[in-house]
Each structure stands twice: as structure tokens, then as C-alpha cells.
Amino acid sequence: TPPSLVLRYPDLQRNPGPLVERVSVYGHAHLLLHAFSFGFGTTSCFKVYHALRKARPQQEVEFFHPVYLLELDRFWRRRGQRAPRLSSGMMLASTALEICEQVHLYGFWPFRLDLSQNTLPHHYYDNVGPSHFMHTMPKEFLLLLQLHSQGALQLHVGPCTP
């Protein structure tokens, strides 16, 4: 999420290099930010946007439209999601469901242990868990599991194998 990006790369204006290097491995993929989901994230998103625009102008940086985020929140609330804010992953999964014929999700697992009882990090890039005041990861997982059982998406919960 953008606030965590700014914490990880605190000097974006003077030294965007580490962020640019991190993002460049994805080629010309678009970077989608939720600048308008909550006020506290807007400044962070724009710092990321300006740093990348200056250092990597070919990098497409997009923002979720605020009305879309509002409607997305309403949609999931009608289906039982009561967290103050959807996770970034849930926002992206929702968007994928709207625009893709097939959706395969990996890494949506809200538990500290995998199916073989091995300890898991929270993110692929750090082990900082979500704020329980902001997200309800088990409830999001349940919603995704329901979509999986209905055939709307494929939820992969085992280890990724080549």
C-alpha cells in the first residue's frame, strides 16, 4: 500500500532509485494505487506518483476512481464485509473479477500457518500484519472462498510450484 511504500522508501523525492528498481522488475505493468480510499493514503500515493513520473516516466501509474472505491465498499458491505477499509488485495481482486474472464488468486491466506503448519510471512515483501482496526482478513478470505466455491474465481491456497 502507498503508506507502507513511503515508510519503506522514505526519501522518494531525493532518492527514488530503490523504488524505481523495485518497480522496474515488472516491466511496463501499470501501478494501481488507491489514493482516495482514505485521506491518510492520498499524500503517500502522490509521493509515489511524482517520484516514479520523474525517475521512470514510462511507468504508468493509475489511481482508483473515488466513486469506484465507494461503490466497491458498498458492494462488499452488502455481502457482509464490515471492515473500515478493504485490503489492497481485495480491491485488486474485485477489479480483476470485473474485467477478466478468469481470475486466479495466490497468497490470500489470512493465517500465520500454511496447510502444512509452516510459518508464513504476512506479505511477500515483509512480515508486518494488517491493522485489525482497518482490515478483517479472515472475513475477506471467506468472501473469496465463497466466490471460489461458486466458480467465479480460482483461489489457490497451496504452495506455488513451477
PyMOL commands that set and color helices and strands:
alter all, ss='L'
color gray80, all
select helices_A, chain A and resi 2-8+17-24+39-55+66-77+88-99+137-149
alter helices_A, ss='H'
color red, helices_A
select strands_A, chain A and resi 31-33+61-63+104-106+154-156
alter strands_A, ss='S'
color yellow, strands_A
deselect
rebuild
show_as cartoon
